[in-house]
Amino acid sequence: MDDLQRLRTRIDEIDARMIDLFEQRMALSEQVAEYKRTHAQSVLQTGREDDVRAHAVECLRDKRLAPHAVEFVNAVMDVSKDYQHERLGHGLWRDGLARETFDLHAPKGYFGAQGSNTEQAMREFFGNSDGAIAYDKFEDVFRAIDGGEIRYGVVPIENSSTGAIDDVYDLLGKYDLYIVGEHWSRIRHCLWGVEGSTLDTVRDVYSHPQGLAQCKAYVERRGYTPHAYHDTAASAALVAAQTDVRKAAIAGECAGKRYGLSMLDRDIQTCGDNFTRFVVISKTLTRDKGDKVGIRFGLYSASGTLFRALRYFARYGINMIMLESRPVPENPCNYWFYVDLEGSLQDDSMRQALGVLAEHTTSMRVLGEYRKGEWK
């Protein structure tokens, strides 16, 4: 124990010297920040950082410590850059986004045919779906909002058992629209057929790809052939129109009843607690303060960039709820990162985190601010 205490005492002495050197380094960083302000230079200097790492390794006597030395100087440079951002007044993200009052009675639309799970989610969120327009494709909803045909649109964005709906994330990146609300719905899939159908007569099953994925184990166990279709409700309409006892649809109870089908089996989803998150999208954010923020950003192609970007959320005490990545269409070797955060754009901590993050990304865009939906 005496030997351990002696080693710890020695470490404390070295740490004290390091802190003294740290203060000297930060004083110089402040001077560097002032120089960059005067000469309109950015804080990030990639070539300079590479030189610092190389110099650190060159100064080592024990080259086995090279990766640890690089990690050490990376941490020091990150602290230095953060300090320069603060001195240059880059700490706060500035909210210049247009906002308007949320209107439950404004024109709206949803993905899928009448009786779909998305229509049900819209009814639960808005209190009704009167006059709402049904659209066959996800992008049709985005186009309708972008063109002013409707003010709000409802689309599914993720499922608790099959994960993110990639097409919707790609459309959020493609269109200059915002998420202004979300709603969680329990999805209970049923198997529907025409009169005279039984579990044994069915050969082909139709549903949206998500419906098929969520019921994959059941479909395989029964030996049915799956066929992807526009959405669950449209699949029910298709089966009803064909009047073939060999064909069945995977859809919710509302859809099956709407199209006059017979329920052959219920709750056939693989995961019993099967929830889908739906989002409400619009051209502008609402004036209401939310408790959830969605963003998208791109990064420079270099080691550790994602780690260093995400650490700002922890630094400012912001909980990251979700992280998804999608390839950049025009450059598939690079990725867009989609992140959901707890908090509001009106919180200083959020604005500080986004302000610093924006300086370390190729681009960053706010995708929405809204109230979190509750599981039901």
C-alpha positions as CSV (number, residue, x, y, z in Angstrom):
1,M,0.0,0.0,0.0
2,D,2.9,2.4,0.7
3,D,4.2,1.8,-2.8
4,L,0.8,2.6,-4.2
5,Q,0.5,5.8,-2.2
6,R,3.9,6.8,-3.4
7,L,2.9,6.3,-7.0
8,R,-0.3,8.3,-6.5
9,T,1.6,11.1,-4.9
10,R,3.9,11.2,-7.9
11,I,0.9,11.2,-10.3
12,D,-0.6,14.2,-8.3
13,E,2.6,16.1,-8.7
14,I,2.6,15.5,-12.5
15,D,-1.1,16.4,-12.7
16,A,-0.4,19.7,-11.0
17,R,2.3,20.5,-13.6
18,M,0.0,19.5,-16.4
19,I,-2.7,21.8,-15.1
20,D,-0.2,24.7,-15.1
21,L,0.7,23.8,-18.7
22,F,-3.0,23.5,-19.5
23,E,-3.6,27.1,-18.3
24,Q,-0.8,28.3,-20.4
25,R,-2.1,26.5,-23.4
26,M,-5.6,27.9,-23.0
27,A,-4.2,31.4,-22.7
28,L,-2.5,30.9,-26.0
29,S,-5.7,29.4,-27.5
30,E,-7.5,32.6,-26.5
31,Q,-4.9,34.6,-28.5
32,V,-5.4,32.2,-31.4
33,A,-9.1,32.8,-31.3
34,E,-8.6,36.6,-31.4
35,Y,-6.3,36.2,-34.4
36,K,-8.9,34.1,-36.2
37,R,-11.5,36.7,-35.4
38,T,-9.4,39.5,-36.8
39,H,-8.5,37.5,-39.9
40,A,-12.0,35.9,-40.4
41,Q,-10.7,32.3,-40.1
42,S,-12.7,29.3,-38.9
43,V,-11.9,27.6,-35.6
44,L,-11.5,24.2,-37.3
45,Q,-8.1,23.9,-39.0
46,T,-7.8,20.3,-40.2
47,G,-4.2,20.5,-41.5
48,R,-3.0,22.1,-38.3
49,E,-4.6,19.3,-36.2
50,D,-2.9,16.7,-38.3
51,D,0.5,18.4,-37.6
52,V,-0.2,18.5,-33.9
53,R,-0.9,14.7,-33.8
54,A,2.2,14.0,-35.8
55,H,4.3,16.2,-33.6
56,A,3.0,14.4,-30.5
57,V,4.0,11.0,-31.8
58,E,7.3,12.3,-32.9
59,C,8.1,13.6,-29.4
60,L,7.4,10.2,-27.8
61,R,10.3,8.2,-26.5
62,D,8.1,5.1,-26.1
63,K,6.4,4.8,-29.5
64,R,4.0,2.1,-28.1
65,L,2.1,5.0,-26.6
66,A,1.4,6.5,-30.0
67,P,-2.3,5.8,-30.2
68,H,-2.8,7.0,-26.6
69,A,-0.8,10.1,-27.3
70,V,-3.0,10.9,-30.3
71,E,-6.1,10.3,-28.1
72,F,-4.7,12.7,-25.5
73,V,-3.9,15.5,-27.9
74,N,-7.3,15.1,-29.6
75,A,-9.0,15.7,-26.3
76,V,-6.8,18.7,-25.6
77,M,-7.6,20.1,-29.1
78,D,-11.3,19.6,-28.6
79,V,-11.2,21.5,-25.4
80,S,-9.2,24.2,-27.1
81,K,-11.7,24.5,-30.0
82,D,-14.6,24.7,-27.6
83,Y,-12.9,27.5,-25.7
84,Q,-12.2,29.3,-29.0
85,H,-15.9,29.0,-30.0
86,E,-16.9,30.5,-26.7
87,R,-14.5,33.4,-27.0
88,L,-15.7,34.0,-30.5
89,G,-19.3,34.0,-29.4
90,H,-20.2,30.9,-31.4
91,G,-21.9,29.3,-28.4
92,L,-25.6,29.8,-29.3
93,W,-27.5,28.5,-32.2
94,R,-29.8,31.2,-33.5
95,D,-33.4,30.3,-34.1
96,G,-34.5,32.2,-37.2
97,L,-37.2,29.6,-38.2
98,A,-40.7,30.6,-39.2
99,R,-43.4,29.6,-36.8
100,E,-47.2,29.6,-36.8
101,T,-50.1,28.7,-34.4
102,F,-51.0,25.0,-34.6
103,D,-54.5,24.6,-36.1
104,L,-56.3,21.3,-35.5
105,H,-58.9,22.1,-38.2
106,A,-56.5,23.0,-41.0
107,P,-56.5,20.9,-44.2
108,K,-54.6,17.6,-43.7
109,G,-53.7,14.3,-45.3
110,Y,-52.2,11.0,-44.5
111,F,-50.4,8.0,-46.1
112,G,-52.5,5.0,-47.0
113,A,-56.1,4.2,-48.0
114,Q,-59.1,4.9,-45.8
115,G,-59.1,2.6,-42.8
116,S,-55.3,2.5,-42.6
117,N,-53.3,2.6,-39.4
118,T,-52.1,6.1,-40.4
119,E,-55.7,7.4,-40.7
120,Q,-56.4,6.0,-37.3
121,A,-53.3,7.7,-35.9
122,M,-54.5,11.0,-37.5
123,R,-57.9,10.6,-35.9
124,E,-56.4,10.0,-32.5
125,F,-54.0,13.0,-32.8
126,F,-56.3,15.6,-34.3
127,G,-59.5,14.3,-32.8
128,N,-61.0,13.5,-36.2
129,S,-60.0,12.8,-39.8
130,D,-62.9,14.6,-41.4
131,G,-62.0,15.9,-44.9
132,A,-58.5,14.4,-44.7
133,I,-57.0,13.4,-48.0
134,A,-55.5,9.9,-48.4
135,Y,-52.3,9.5,-50.4
136,D,-50.8,6.4,-52.0
137,K,-47.1,7.2,-51.3
138,F,-45.1,8.8,-48.6
139,E,-43.7,11.3,-51.0
140,D,-47.2,12.2,-52.2
141,V,-47.9,13.5,-48.6
142,F,-44.7,15.6,-48.7
143,R,-45.5,17.0,-52.1
144,A,-49.0,18.0,-51.0
145,I,-47.7,19.9,-48.1
146,D,-44.9,21.5,-50.1
147,G,-47.4,22.6,-52.8
148,G,-49.9,24.0,-50.3
149,E,-52.6,21.4,-50.9
150,I,-52.7,20.5,-47.2
151,R,-51.1,22.1,-44.1
152,Y,-50.4,19.0,-42.1
153,G,-49.5,15.4,-43.1
154,V,-49.2,12.2,-41.1
155,V,-46.8,9.4,-42.0
156,P,-45.3,6.5,-40.0
157,I,-41.6,6.9,-39.2
158,E,-40.6,3.9,-37.1
159,N,-41.9,0.7,-35.6
160,S,-40.9,-0.8,-32.3
161,S,-40.2,-4.2,-33.8
162,T,-38.9,-3.4,-37.3
163,G,-37.2,-0.1,-36.7
164,A,-36.9,3.1,-38.8
165,I,-38.8,3.6,-42.0
166,D,-35.9,4.7,-44.2
167,D,-38.0,6.3,-47.0
168,V,-39.5,8.8,-44.6
169,Y,-36.1,9.8,-43.2
170,D,-34.9,10.4,-46.7
171,L,-37.9,12.5,-47.5
172,L,-37.3,14.6,-44.4
173,G,-33.9,15.4,-45.8
174,K,-35.2,16.0,-49.3
175,Y,-38.0,18.4,-48.5
176,D,-37.8,21.6,-46.4
177,L,-40.5,20.5,-44.0
178,Y,-40.7,20.1,-40.2
179,I,-42.0,17.6,-37.7
180,V,-44.6,19.4,-35.5
181,G,-46.1,16.5,-33.6
182,E,-45.9,12.7,-33.0
183,H,-48.2,10.0,-32.0
184,W,-47.6,6.4,-30.9
185,S,-50.2,3.7,-31.9
186,R,-50.4,0.1,-30.9
187,I,-50.5,-1.9,-34.1
188,R,-52.5,-5.1,-33.9
189,H,-52.4,-7.0,-37.3
190,C,-55.2,-9.3,-38.4
191,L,-55.5,-11.7,-41.3
192,W,-58.5,-10.9,-43.5
193,G,-60.1,-12.9,-46.4
194,V,-63.3,-12.8,-48.4
195,E,-66.3,-14.8,-47.5
196,G,-65.6,-18.5,-47.7
197,S,-61.8,-18.1,-47.0
198,T,-60.2,-20.1,-44.2
199,L,-56.6,-20.3,-42.9
200,D,-56.2,-23.4,-45.1
201,T,-57.5,-21.9,-48.4
202,V,-55.2,-18.9,-48.2
203,R,-52.0,-19.1,-50.3
204,D,-51.1,-15.4,-51.0
205,V,-50.9,-12.6,-48.4
206,Y,-50.8,-8.9,-49.3
207,S,-49.8,-6.0,-47.1
208,H,-47.4,-3.0,-46.8
209,P,-43.8,-4.1,-46.5
210,Q,-43.8,-3.0,-42.9
211,G,-46.9,-5.1,-42.2
212,L,-45.3,-8.2,-43.8
213,A,-42.1,-7.6,-41.8
214,Q,-44.0,-7.3,-38.5
215,C,-45.8,-10.6,-39.2
216,K,-43.0,-12.4,-40.9
217,A,-42.9,-15.3,-38.4
218,Y,-46.6,-16.0,-38.8
219,V,-46.5,-15.8,-42.6
220,E,-43.6,-18.2,-42.8
221,R,-45.1,-20.6,-40.3
222,R,-48.3,-20.8,-42.3
223,G,-46.4,-21.2,-45.5
224,Y,-48.1,-18.2,-47.2
225,T,-46.4,-16.3,-50.1
226,P,-46.0,-12.6,-49.1
227,H,-46.7,-9.8,-51.6
228,A,-45.8,-6.2,-50.9
229,Y,-48.5,-3.6,-51.6
230,H,-49.1,0.1,-51.2
231,D,-50.3,-0.1,-47.6
232,T,-52.3,-2.3,-45.2
233,A,-55.7,-0.8,-46.0
234,A,-55.2,-0.8,-49.8
235,S,-54.2,-4.5,-49.4
236,A,-57.6,-5.1,-47.8
237,A,-59.4,-3.3,-50.6
238,L,-57.4,-5.4,-53.2
239,V,-58.4,-8.7,-51.6
240,A,-62.0,-7.6,-51.3
241,A,-62.1,-6.6,-55.0
242,Q,-60.6,-9.9,-56.2
243,T,-63.0,-12.2,-54.2
244,D,-60.5,-15.0,-54.2
245,V,-60.4,-17.4,-51.2
246,R,-56.7,-18.0,-51.9
247,K,-55.8,-14.4,-51.2
248,A,-55.7,-12.6,-47.8
249,A,-54.6,-9.2,-46.4
250,I,-52.7,-8.3,-43.3
251,A,-54.4,-5.1,-42.0
252,G,-55.9,-3.5,-38.9
253,E,-59.4,-4.1,-37.7
254,C,-60.7,-0.8,-39.1
255,A,-59.5,-1.6,-42.6
256,G,-60.9,-5.2,-42.6
257,K,-64.3,-4.1,-41.5
258,R,-64.4,-1.1,-43.9
259,Y,-63.9,-3.4,-46.9
260,G,-66.3,-6.1,-45.8
261,L,-63.7,-8.8,-45.2
262,S,-63.9,-11.7,-42.7
263,M,-61.3,-12.0,-40.0
264,L,-59.4,-15.2,-40.3
265,D,-56.9,-14.6,-37.4
266,R,-56.0,-11.7,-35.1
267,D,-52.9,-10.4,-33.3
268,I,-50.6,-12.1,-35.8
269,Q,-47.7,-9.7,-35.4
270,T,-44.4,-11.3,-34.2
271,C,-44.0,-8.9,-31.3
272,G,-46.9,-8.6,-29.0
273,D,-46.1,-5.0,-27.9
274,N,-46.0,-3.7,-31.5
275,F,-46.0,0.1,-31.7
276,T,-45.6,2.5,-34.6
277,R,-44.5,6.1,-34.2
278,F,-46.3,8.5,-36.5
279,V,-45.2,12.1,-37.1
280,V,-47.1,15.2,-38.2
281,I,-45.2,17.3,-40.7
282,S,-45.8,20.8,-41.9
283,K,-44.1,23.7,-43.7
284,T,-43.4,25.7,-40.5
285,L,-42.8,25.0,-36.9
286,T,-45.4,25.8,-34.3
287,R,-45.2,28.6,-31.7
288,D,-45.7,26.0,-28.9
289,K,-42.6,25.1,-26.9
290,G,-41.8,21.4,-27.4
291,D,-39.9,18.9,-25.4
292,K,-38.3,17.0,-28.3
293,V,-36.1,18.3,-31.1
294,G,-35.1,16.5,-34.3
295,I,-32.0,17.5,-36.3
296,R,-30.0,16.2,-39.3
297,F,-26.3,16.8,-39.9
298,G,-23.4,15.7,-42.0
299,L,-19.8,15.2,-41.0
300,Y,-16.3,15.5,-42.4
301,S,-14.9,12.1,-43.4
302,A,-12.3,11.6,-40.6
303,S,-11.7,9.3,-37.7
304,G,-13.7,10.2,-34.5
305,T,-15.9,12.9,-36.0
306,L,-19.2,11.3,-35.0
307,F,-17.9,10.7,-31.4
308,R,-16.8,14.3,-31.1
309,A,-20.0,15.6,-32.5
310,L,-22.2,13.6,-30.2
311,R,-20.3,14.5,-27.0
312,Y,-21.6,18.0,-27.1
313,F,-25.0,16.7,-26.1
314,A,-23.6,15.1,-23.0
315,R,-21.6,18.2,-22.3
316,Y,-24.7,20.4,-22.2
317,G,-26.8,17.8,-20.4
318,I,-29.1,16.9,-23.3
319,N,-30.4,13.4,-23.6
320,M,-30.1,11.8,-27.1
321,I,-33.1,9.6,-27.7
322,M,-32.5,8.3,-31.2
323,L,-29.7,8.1,-33.8
324,E,-30.2,7.0,-37.4
325,S,-27.9,7.2,-40.4
326,R,-28.7,7.3,-44.1
327,P,-26.4,7.4,-47.1
328,V,-26.0,10.7,-48.9
329,P,-27.6,10.0,-52.4
330,E,-25.1,11.9,-54.4
331,N,-22.2,10.6,-52.3
332,P,-23.0,7.1,-50.9
333,C,-19.6,6.9,-49.1
334,N,-20.9,9.7,-46.7
335,Y,-23.9,9.7,-44.4
336,W,-26.5,12.0,-43.0
337,F,-27.1,11.5,-39.3
338,Y,-30.6,12.0,-37.8
339,V,-30.9,12.6,-34.1
340,D,-33.8,13.1,-31.7
341,L,-33.1,15.1,-28.5
342,E,-35.0,15.8,-25.4
343,G,-35.5,19.5,-24.8
344,S,-36.6,22.7,-26.6
345,L,-35.0,25.1,-29.1
346,Q,-35.9,27.8,-26.5
347,D,-33.5,26.2,-23.9
348,D,-30.1,27.8,-23.7
349,S,-28.5,24.3,-23.2
350,M,-30.0,23.1,-26.5
351,R,-29.0,26.3,-28.4
352,Q,-25.4,26.0,-27.0
353,A,-25.1,22.4,-28.1
354,L,-26.5,23.1,-31.6
355,G,-24.4,26.2,-31.9
356,V,-21.1,24.3,-31.3
357,L,-22.3,21.2,-33.2
358,A,-23.0,23.4,-36.3
359,E,-19.3,24.5,-36.3
360,H,-18.2,20.8,-36.5
361,T,-20.4,19.6,-39.2
362,T,-20.6,20.0,-43.0
363,S,-24.2,21.1,-42.5
364,M,-26.9,21.0,-39.9
365,R,-30.6,21.4,-40.1
366,V,-33.4,21.4,-37.5
367,L,-36.1,18.9,-38.6
368,G,-38.6,19.7,-35.9
369,E,-39.7,20.7,-32.4
370,Y,-42.7,19.2,-30.8
371,R,-44.3,17.5,-27.8
372,K,-43.4,13.8,-27.3
373,G,-46.2,11.4,-27.9
374,E,-47.2,8.9,-25.3
375,W,-47.4,5.1,-25.6
376,K,-50.9,3.8,-25.4
